[in-house]
Amino acid sequence: MKRWFGIGLVGVALLIAACGGDDNGGGGTLSVEQYFDRMQAIGADRQEEADAIPDPESFDEFADLFDRQADVLSDAADEVKDLNPPSEVKEAHDLFVGALEDFEKAARDLSDELEDLDEEDDFFETLEQSDFETVAATFELACTGLEAVAAANNITVNLECGDDG
């Protein structure tokens, strides 16, 4: 029982920590520092959104949990895509956006698959057959890549990319 709960929370935590800030306001390219300030702000906003998702009280509510997580991921992806990253961050930013979009799709697909299940025992089998965990790991790598770019530019940032935040 803890495994499925942890997976759902990890998905939301990964998404939220990795996003940050509002749009670029139609302005020019952000500085590296501005970019990571925005990323952290987006992450904080999306964390609030994810925290508002109620924990499932029954097996039947897991499809909704993953669907709502996908909504949060979608909101994050939209905000992050609106940023105009500096050249130092562009490659890592693009990888992150792609991973974020893949993560949203995987959460949405898993939600759809869970809606069709008749038995709770099928949950773990469905999860293992889905690409959700693989995509989550790829997302975590893209997120830590952004943190590495920040560190290389002497910027301290914690995008809470993994389980340990």
Backbone as a chain_set.jsonl record, in Angstrom:
{"seq": "MKRWFGIGLVGVALLIAACGGDDNGGGGTLSVEQYFDRMQAIGADRQEEADAIPDPESFDEFADLFDRQADVLSDAADEVKDLNPPSEVKEAHDLFVGALEDFEKAARDLSDELEDLDEEDDFFETLEQSDFETVAATFELACTGLEAVAAANNITVNLECGDDG", "coords": {"N": [[0.817, -1.188, 0.0], [1.994, 1.229, 0.737], [3.743, 1.611, -1.35], [2.348, 2.405, -3.757], [1.283, 4.802, -2.885], [3.552, 6.301, -2.318], [4.654, 6.489, -4.873], [2.82, 8.102, -6.223], [3.058, 10.473, -4.739], [5.754, 11.025, -5.126], [5.76, 11.597, -7.84], [4.295, 13.996, -7.945], [5.877, 15.581, -6.274], [8.311, 15.634, -7.671], [7.592, 16.953, -9.996], [6.809, 19.451, -9.032], [8.951, 20.537, -7.671], [10.683, 20.936, -9.675], [9.837, 22.962, -11.309], [9.413, 26.493, -12.036], [8.282, 29.709, -11.465], [6.819, 32.662, -13.014], [5.651, 33.681, -16.298], [7.842, 34.989, -18.853], [7.057, 37.479, -19.327], [7.016, 38.558, -21.864], [9.436, 39.683, -22.256], [13.006, 39.976, -22.889], [15.73, 37.646, -23.12], [16.278, 35.801, -20.182], [18.533, 36.281, -17.401], [20.908, 33.921, -16.078], [20.6, 33.701, -13.319], [18.064, 34.948, -12.961], [16.518, 33.143, -14.402], [16.679, 30.756, -12.843], [15.562, 31.727, -10.483], [12.942, 32.112, -11.355], [12.29, 29.488, -12.013], [12.292, 28.272, -9.476], [10.185, 29.685, -8.306], [8.009, 28.907, -9.911], [8.02, 26.22, -9.229], [7.304, 26.381, -6.504], [4.711, 27.417, -6.704], [3.403, 25.364, -8.125], [3.733, 23.325, -6.311], [2.005, 24.049, -4.279], [-0.387, 23.706, -5.655], [-0.294, 20.938, -6.112], [-0.244, 20.001, -3.5], [-2.832, 20.454, -2.783], [-4.247, 18.394, -3.837], [-6.232, 15.78, -2.868], [-5.326, 12.938, -0.859], [-5.703, 9.619, -2.043], [-8.461, 7.728, -0.913], [-9.401, 5.319, -1.444], [-8.926, 2.509, -3.616], [-10.198, 3.031, -6.026], [-9.848, 5.741, -6.42], [-7.369, 6.303, -7.425], [-6.94, 6.666, -10.173], [-7.968, 9.21, -10.562], [-6.171, 10.644, -8.957], [-3.711, 10.415, -10.393], [-4.508, 11.637, -12.75], [-5.039, 14.232, -11.898], [-2.504, 14.906, -11.036], [-1.263, 14.933, -13.493], [-2.478, 17.186, -14.545], [-1.288, 19.186, -12.978], [1.358, 18.856, -13.767], [1.099, 19.568, -16.437], [0.382, 22.278, -16.213], [2.766, 23.202, -15.092], [4.575, 22.612, -17.18], [3.625, 24.342, -19.178], [4.191, 26.841, -18.028], [6.992, 26.724, -17.707], [7.816, 26.414, -20.346], [7.257, 28.944, -21.292], [9.308, 30.483, -20.378], [12.263, 32.303, -21.23], [15.122, 31.08, -21.66], [18.602, 31.688, -20.82], [21.52, 31.268, -22.928], [23.328, 29.584, -21.63], [21.728, 27.852, -20.257], [19.913, 26.815, -21.997], [20.021, 24.243, -23.419], [19.754, 22.332, -21.298], [17.349, 23.253, -20.289], [15.585, 22.752, -22.454], [15.707, 19.945, -22.541], [14.603, 19.414, -20.055], [12.0, 20.475, -20.327], [10.986, 18.737, -22.299], [11.115, 16.312, -20.877], [9.355, 16.898, -18.814], [6.941, 17.187, -20.207], [6.713, 14.572, -21.191], [6.454, 13.245, -18.771], [4.021, 14.231, -17.862], [2.319, 13.127, -19.827], [2.729, 10.391, -19.338], [1.649, 10.18, -16.747], [-0.997, 10.84, -17.296], [-1.672, 8.783, -19.106], [-1.357, 6.58, -17.398], [-3.378, 7.116, -15.569], [-5.616, 6.779, -17.228], [-5.366, 4.029, -17.786], [-5.684, 2.961, -15.236], [-8.318, 3.529, -14.689], [-9.663, 1.577, -16.047], [-9.304, -0.737, -14.624], [-10.41, -3.574, -12.79], [-9.763, -4.848, -10.469], [-7.953, -4.397, -7.46], [-5.552, -5.718, -7.216], [-4.474, -5.666, -9.727], [-3.305, -3.226, -9.97], [-0.485, -2.803, -9.327], [0.712, -4.374, -11.266], [-0.168, -3.077, -13.578], [1.066, -0.611, -13.183], [3.779, -1.371, -13.28], [3.924, -2.197, -15.92], [3.468, 0.119, -17.252], [4.998, 3.136, -18.523], [5.511, 4.935, -16.577], [7.247, 4.981, -14.247], [9.775, 4.865, -15.453], [9.754, 7.172, -17.032], [9.501, 9.035, -14.995], [11.99, 8.745, -13.782], [13.642, 9.659, -15.852], [12.784, 12.27, -15.983], [13.696, 13.136, -13.47], [16.463, 13.014, -13.906], [16.732, 15.012, -15.888], [15.99, 17.216, -14.413], [17.991, 17.268, -12.402], [20.045, 17.844, -14.094], [19.517, 20.508, -14.721], [19.967, 21.608, -12.19], [22.708, 21.148, -12.05], [23.662, 22.879, -14.024], [23.028, 25.297, -12.812], [24.729, 25.147, -10.567], [27.201, 25.145, -11.88], [27.254, 27.734, -12.645], [27.617, 29.067, -10.336], [25.309, 29.341, -8.767], [23.123, 28.791, -6.202], [20.698, 26.429, -5.911], [17.761, 24.578, -5.273], [15.97, 22.369, -6.755], [14.548, 20.281, -5.901], [14.703, 17.657, -7.024], [14.599, 14.87, -6.636], [13.623, 12.026, -4.589], [14.727, 12.741, -2.17], [14.695, 15.447, -2.23]], "CA": [[0.0, 0.0, 0.0], [2.864, 2.394, 0.774], [4.42, 1.768, -2.63], [1.56, 3.217, -4.685], [1.14, 6.139, -2.326], [4.839, 6.951, -2.521], [4.83, 6.77, -6.29], [2.007, 9.276, -6.542], [3.639, 11.652, -4.114], [7.023, 11.315, -5.789], [5.444, 12.257, -9.105], [3.922, 15.386, -7.699], [7.03, 16.289, -5.721], [9.274, 15.859, -8.755], [7.084, 17.987, -10.888], [6.713, 20.75, -8.401], [10.262, 21.049, -7.347], [11.453, 21.239, -10.864], [9.292, 24.064, -12.078], [9.531, 27.658, -11.211], [8.127, 31.099, -11.827], [5.792, 33.047, -13.959], [6.182, 33.786, -17.647], [8.906, 35.948, -19.035], [6.425, 38.768, -19.515], [7.268, 39.067, -23.197], [10.728, 40.339, -22.271], [14.115, 39.298, -23.537], [16.325, 36.478, -22.481], [16.545, 35.92, -18.753], [19.87, 35.932, -16.94], [20.911, 32.602, -15.445], [20.02, 33.867, -11.98], [16.625, 35.187, -13.127], [15.915, 31.883, -14.854], [16.509, 29.838, -11.721], [14.575, 32.333, -9.578], [11.616, 31.814, -11.919], [12.048, 28.048, -11.875], [11.923, 28.0, -8.087], [8.855, 30.256, -8.066], [7.045, 27.994, -10.551], [7.971, 25.029, -8.383], [6.532, 26.672, -5.291], [3.302, 27.533, -7.092], [2.883, 24.046, -8.494], [3.689, 22.529, -5.085], [0.735, 24.394, -3.636], [-1.439, 23.05, -6.437], [-0.215, 19.495, -5.871], [-0.618, 19.757, -2.102], [-4.298, 20.54, -2.679], [-4.838, 17.142, -4.327], [-6.432, 14.902, -1.711], [-4.818, 11.571, -0.934], [-6.77, 8.654, -2.339], [-8.971, 6.984, 0.232], [-9.71, 3.971, -1.916], [-8.286, 2.128, -4.868], [-10.905, 3.657, -7.141], [-9.488, 7.142, -6.542], [-6.015, 6.477, -7.952], [-6.986, 7.21, -11.533], [-8.14, 10.649, -10.403], [-4.922, 11.177, -8.424], [-2.744, 10.559, -11.477], [-5.037, 12.622, -13.688], [-4.826, 15.566, -11.313], [-1.06, 15.148, -11.091], [-0.978, 15.292, -14.884], [-2.893, 18.586, -14.699], [-0.252, 20.009, -12.355], [2.516, 18.764, -14.659], [0.77, 20.346, -17.628], [0.51, 23.688, -15.832], [4.195, 23.474, -14.941], [5.19, 22.61, -18.512], [3.234, 25.575, -19.858], [4.93, 27.963, -17.446], [8.423, 26.584, -17.988], [8.0, 26.677, -21.782], [7.161, 30.382, -21.516], [10.557, 31.14, -19.996], [13.241, 32.511, -22.302], [16.36, 30.8, -20.925], [19.863, 32.138, -21.406], [22.207, 30.228, -23.699], [23.962, 28.641, -20.707], [20.708, 26.96, -19.704], [18.985, 26.426, -23.071], [19.988, 22.799, -23.686], [19.176, 21.657, -20.129], [15.954, 23.696, -20.245], [14.83, 22.01, -23.472], [15.603, 18.553, -22.077], [13.673, 19.41, -18.929], [10.64, 20.671, -20.845], [10.595, 17.48, -22.933], [10.885, 15.325, -19.822], [8.144, 17.318, -18.111], [5.807, 16.832, -21.069], [6.624, 13.105, -21.186], [5.969, 12.859, -17.445], [2.585, 14.527, -17.856], [1.656, 12.129, -20.666], [2.78, 9.108, -18.637], [0.678, 10.242, -15.65], [-2.333, 10.815, -17.905], [-1.87, 7.423, -19.619], [-1.553, 5.682, -16.26], [-4.719, 7.397, -15.066], [-6.561, 6.109, -18.129], [-5.252, 2.581, -17.587], [-6.219, 2.611, -13.915], [-9.778, 3.609, -14.746], [-10.18, 0.345, -16.635], [-9.025, -1.894, -13.775], [-11.505, -4.08, -11.971], [-9.26, -5.37, -9.205], [-6.822, -3.688, -6.878], [-4.337, -6.492, -7.458], [-3.945, -5.323, -11.043], [-2.678, -1.905, -9.915], [0.971, -2.859, -9.414], [1.046, -4.925, -12.579], [-0.382, -1.991, -14.538], [2.118, 0.374, -12.949], [5.036, -1.921, -13.781], [3.866, -2.275, -17.38], [3.418, 1.478, -17.799], [6.31, 3.774, -18.567], [5.49, 6.013, -15.59], [8.454, 5.01, -13.416], [10.905, 5.18, -16.324], [9.646, 8.583, -17.385], [9.793, 9.789, -13.773], [13.446, 8.73, -13.612], [14.188, 10.535, -16.88], [12.469, 13.614, -15.512], [14.604, 13.436, -12.369], [17.77, 13.295, -14.511], [16.664, 16.327, -16.539], [15.929, 18.192, -13.33], [19.324, 17.382, -11.809], [20.849, 18.528, -15.098], [19.312, 21.947, -14.497], [20.682, 21.963, -10.962], [24.136, 21.157, -12.375], [23.91, 24.132, -14.742], [23.014, 26.35, -11.792], [25.965, 25.025, -9.789], [28.31, 25.561, -12.747], [27.18, 29.191, -12.723], [27.711, 29.547, -8.953], [23.977, 29.659, -8.26], [22.611, 27.763, -5.309], [19.287, 26.187, -6.201], [17.293, 23.241, -4.946], [14.732, 22.125, -7.486], [13.938, 19.102, -5.279], [14.549, 16.752, -8.164], [14.379, 13.465, -6.313], [12.925, 11.649, -3.367], [15.317, 13.403, -1.029], [14.48, 16.878, -2.346]], "C": [[0.866, 1.259, 0.0], [3.488, 2.662, -0.593], [3.627, 2.67, -3.572], [1.43, 4.645, -4.201], [2.417, 6.94, -2.553], [5.061, 7.34, -3.963], [4.042, 8.008, -6.684], [2.609, 10.543, -5.97], [4.96, 12.033, -4.749], [6.76, 12.049, -7.095], [5.121, 13.717, -8.915], [5.122, 16.166, -7.177], [8.059, 16.595, -6.807], [8.821, 17.003, -9.64], [7.189, 19.357, -10.269], [8.063, 21.354, -8.128], [10.99, 21.526, -8.578], [10.961, 22.433, -11.63], [9.516, 25.357, -11.331], [9.264, 28.99, -11.84], [7.025, 31.375, -12.813], [6.426, 33.225, -15.331], [7.228, 34.887, -17.719], [8.348, 37.328, -19.347], [6.701, 39.386, -20.877], [8.615, 39.752, -23.323], [11.776, 39.512, -22.989], [14.564, 38.082, -22.753], [16.602, 36.767, -21.01], [18.036, 35.7, -18.483], [19.775, 34.547, -16.298], [20.255, 32.688, -14.069], [18.507, 34.089, -12.053], [15.901, 33.897, -13.515], [15.662, 30.959, -13.664], [15.6, 30.414, -10.636], [13.165, 32.003, -10.054], [11.286, 30.327, -11.765], [11.621, 27.697, -10.451], [10.537, 28.538, -7.763], [7.771, 29.376, -8.694], [6.888, 26.746, -9.697], [7.138, 25.232, -7.137], [5.044, 26.757, -5.605], [2.691, 26.171, -7.399], [2.833, 23.122, -7.267], [2.391, 22.797, -4.338], [-0.431, 23.693, -4.339], [-1.466, 21.548, -6.162], [-0.633, 19.147, -4.442], [-2.124, 19.769, -1.904], [-4.987, 19.273, -3.19], [-5.005, 16.213, -3.132], [-5.825, 13.518, -1.944], [-5.973, 10.63, -1.236], [-7.182, 7.9, -1.076], [-9.352, 5.571, -0.15], [-9.003, 3.742, -3.245], [-8.906, 2.861, -6.053], [-10.49, 5.105, -7.393], [-8.093, 7.373, -7.127], [-5.996, 7.036, -9.361], [-7.117, 8.73, -11.459], [-6.869, 11.303, -9.877], [-3.918, 11.417, -9.554], [-3.22, 11.567, -12.523], [-4.808, 14.039, -13.168], [-3.346, 15.915, -11.255], [-0.664, 15.576, -12.505], [-1.381, 16.743, -15.149], [-1.836, 19.539, -14.131], [0.992, 20.016, -13.252], [2.301, 19.596, -15.921], [0.9, 21.846, -17.353], [1.984, 24.078, -15.717], [4.876, 23.561, -16.303], [4.867, 23.897, -19.261], [4.04, 26.766, -19.337], [6.412, 27.909, -17.784], [8.707, 26.866, -19.466], [7.979, 28.17, -22.089], [8.434, 31.131, -21.137], [11.468, 31.266, -21.215], [14.623, 32.322, -21.67], [17.597, 31.373, -21.611], [20.565, 30.965, -22.096], [22.855, 29.181, -22.797], [22.994, 27.566, -20.213], [19.863, 26.308, -20.805], [18.899, 24.914, -23.288], [19.343, 22.032, -22.526], [17.696, 22.006, -19.989], [15.105, 22.88, -21.224], [14.658, 20.547, -23.09], [14.582, 18.442, -20.944], [12.229, 19.553, -19.407], [10.144, 19.382, -21.497], [10.283, 16.405, -21.908], [9.612, 15.634, -19.046], [6.903, 16.944, -18.914], [5.614, 15.316, -21.134], [6.049, 12.601, -19.867], [4.463, 13.103, -17.341], [1.814, 13.48, -18.655], [1.624, 10.774, -19.967], [1.779, 9.078, -17.481], [-0.747, 10.153, -16.19], [-2.65, 9.409, -18.432], [-2.123, 6.438, -18.481], [-2.937, 5.889, -15.66], [-5.763, 6.677, -15.912], [-6.546, 4.598, -17.933], [-5.868, 2.147, -16.261], [-7.742, 2.668, -13.897], [-10.404, 2.315, -15.243], [-9.977, -0.888, -15.762], [-10.25, -2.273, -12.95], [-11.045, -4.505, -10.588], [-8.037, -4.598, -8.749], [-5.501, -4.406, -7.147], [-3.692, -6.139, -8.794], [-3.191, -3.991, -11.042], [-1.171, -1.975, -10.135], [1.431, -3.421, -10.748], [0.902, -3.835, -13.648], [0.714, -0.942, -14.407], [3.447, -0.115, -13.527], [5.061, -1.983, -15.301], [3.822, -0.889, -18.021], [4.849, 2.032, -17.848], [6.436, 4.887, -17.525], [6.788, 6.099, -14.79], [9.686, 5.368, -14.239], [10.911, 6.66, -16.688], [9.938, 9.456, -16.166], [11.296, 9.851, -13.531], [14.122, 9.648, -14.629], [13.958, 11.991, -16.5], [13.436, 14.035, -14.408], [16.002, 13.765, -12.906], [17.797, 14.669, -15.175], [16.67, 17.439, -15.497], [17.305, 18.368, -12.683], [20.301, 18.015, -12.8], [20.717, 20.037, -14.974], [20.045, 22.402, -13.233], [22.186, 22.038, -11.209], [24.515, 22.426, -13.128], [23.939, 25.289, -13.752], [24.321, 26.324, -11.003], [27.177, 25.489, -10.596], [28.361, 27.079, -12.898], [27.167, 29.836, -11.341], [26.386, 30.034, -8.393], [23.513, 28.488, -7.412], [21.115, 27.638, -5.536], [18.96, 24.762, -5.768], [15.94, 23.063, -5.621], [14.028, 20.872, -6.989], [13.649, 18.031, -6.313], [14.214, 15.316, -7.783], [13.636, 13.271, -5.023], [13.427, 12.426, -2.161], [15.173, 14.912, -1.058], [15.767, 17.595, -2.249]], "O": [[0.525, 2.246, -0.653], [3.732, 3.815, -0.95], [4.188, 3.611, -4.132], [1.462, 5.587, -4.992], [2.368, 8.109, -2.933], [5.601, 8.41, -4.244], [4.551, 8.868, -7.403], [2.664, 11.571, -6.645], [5.264, 13.217, -4.9], [7.455, 13.011, -7.423], [5.619, 14.575, -9.644], [5.355, 17.298, -7.6], [8.613, 17.693, -6.852], [9.594, 17.899, -9.978], [7.614, 20.313, -10.918], [8.281, 22.547, -8.334], [11.825, 22.429, -8.509], [11.647, 22.881, -12.55], [9.781, 25.342, -10.129], [10.021, 29.374, -12.732], [6.393, 30.474, -13.364], [7.612, 32.949, -15.506], [7.457, 35.615, -16.753], [9.115, 38.255, -19.605], [6.629, 40.605, -21.031], [8.921, 40.337, -24.362], [11.476, 38.492, -23.61], [13.877, 37.578, -21.864], [17.095, 37.837, -20.65], [18.716, 35.016, -19.247], [18.679, 34.064, -16.013], [19.446, 31.833, -13.707], [17.754, 33.483, -11.291], [14.814, 33.604, -13.017], [14.557, 30.441, -13.499], [14.931, 29.654, -9.936], [12.298, 31.657, -9.252], [10.16, 29.958, -11.432], [10.693, 26.914, -10.252], [9.791, 27.905, -7.017], [6.735, 29.13, -8.076], [5.776, 26.271, -9.468], [6.357, 24.361, -6.754], [4.214, 26.231, -4.863], [1.576, 25.875, -6.969], [1.983, 22.235, -7.196], [1.756, 21.874, -3.828], [-1.335, 23.161, -3.695], [-2.535, 20.959, -5.999], [-1.289, 18.133, -4.204], [-2.635, 19.163, -0.963], [-6.19, 19.104, -2.992], [-4.028, 15.892, -2.455], [-5.813, 13.003, -3.062], [-7.086, 10.82, -0.745], [-6.339, 7.49, -0.279], [-9.598, 4.726, 0.711], [-8.547, 4.68, -3.898], [-8.2, 3.262, -6.978], [-10.753, 5.642, -8.469], [-7.681, 8.52, -7.304], [-5.104, 7.813, -9.7], [-6.455, 9.452, -12.205], [-6.521, 12.403, -10.306], [-3.342, 12.501, -9.656], [-2.404, 12.274, -13.115], [-4.426, 14.933, -13.924], [-2.972, 17.078, -11.407], [0.165, 16.468, -12.686], [-0.702, 17.449, -15.893], [-1.531, 20.569, -14.732], [1.601, 21.064, -13.467], [3.224, 20.249, -16.407], [1.459, 22.587, -18.161], [2.397, 25.141, -16.181], [5.661, 24.476, -16.551], [5.741, 24.477, -19.906], [4.513, 27.594, -20.116], [7.018, 28.93, -18.11], [9.719, 27.483, -19.799], [8.616, 28.614, -23.044], [8.619, 32.283, -21.53], [11.436, 30.428, -22.116], [15.228, 33.285, -21.199], [17.629, 31.523, -22.832], [20.226, 29.805, -21.86], [22.923, 28.008, -23.166], [23.419, 26.488, -19.798], [19.163, 25.33, -20.538], [17.798, 24.365, -23.334], [18.483, 21.18, -22.748], [16.886, 21.158, -19.615], [14.039, 22.381, -20.865], [13.588, 19.972, -23.291], [13.799, 17.494, -20.889], [11.342, 18.836, -18.943], [9.003, 18.978, -21.273], [9.304, 15.671, -22.047], [8.876, 14.723, -18.665], [5.927, 16.44, -18.357], [4.482, 14.833, -21.132], [5.261, 11.655, -19.841], [3.727, 12.279, -16.798], [0.771, 13.001, -18.208], [0.605, 10.083, -19.998], [1.128, 8.057, -17.258], [-1.598, 9.476, -15.613], [-3.753, 8.902, -18.233], [-2.99, 5.571, -18.581], [-3.596, 4.921, -15.282], [-6.678, 6.045, -15.384], [-7.6, 3.961, -17.917], [-6.497, 1.093, -16.176], [-8.38, 1.921, -13.155], [-11.542, 1.996, -14.9], [-10.43, -1.975, -16.119], [-11.008, -1.422, -12.483], [-11.833, -4.522, -9.643], [-7.196, -4.2, -9.555], [-4.457, -3.768, -7.289], [-2.484, -6.303, -8.961], [-2.511, -3.667, -12.015], [-0.635, -1.298, -11.012], [2.441, -2.978, -11.294], [1.76, -3.697, -14.519], [1.227, -0.444, -15.409], [4.156, 0.644, -14.188], [6.123, -1.835, -15.905], [4.111, -0.747, -19.209], [5.775, 1.454, -17.279], [7.366, 5.691, -17.586], [7.368, 7.178, -14.669], [10.551, 6.102, -13.763], [11.953, 7.314, -16.655], [10.561, 10.51, -16.299], [11.82, 10.888, -13.123], [15.08, 10.343, -14.29], [14.836, 12.837, -16.677], [13.937, 15.159, -14.412], [16.652, 14.689, -12.417], [18.773, 15.407, -15.04], [17.293, 18.482, -15.696], [17.735, 19.497, -12.443], [21.274, 18.65, -12.394], [21.703, 20.762, -15.108], [20.67, 23.462, -13.219], [22.865, 22.894, -10.642], [25.584, 22.989, -12.891], [24.794, 26.168, -13.853], [24.946, 27.364, -10.797], [28.071, 26.146, -10.062], [29.403, 27.638, -13.241], [26.765, 30.989, -11.183], [26.335, 31.008, -7.642], [23.514, 27.341, -7.857], [20.362, 28.599, -5.378], [19.788, 23.859, -5.886], [14.912, 23.535, -5.134], [13.033, 20.44, -7.572], [12.52, 17.563, -6.461], [13.586, 14.614, -8.574], [13.095, 14.21, -4.44], [12.664, 12.734, -1.245], [15.472, 15.595, -0.078], [15.796, 18.823, -2.324]]}, "num_chains": 1, "name": "protein.A"}
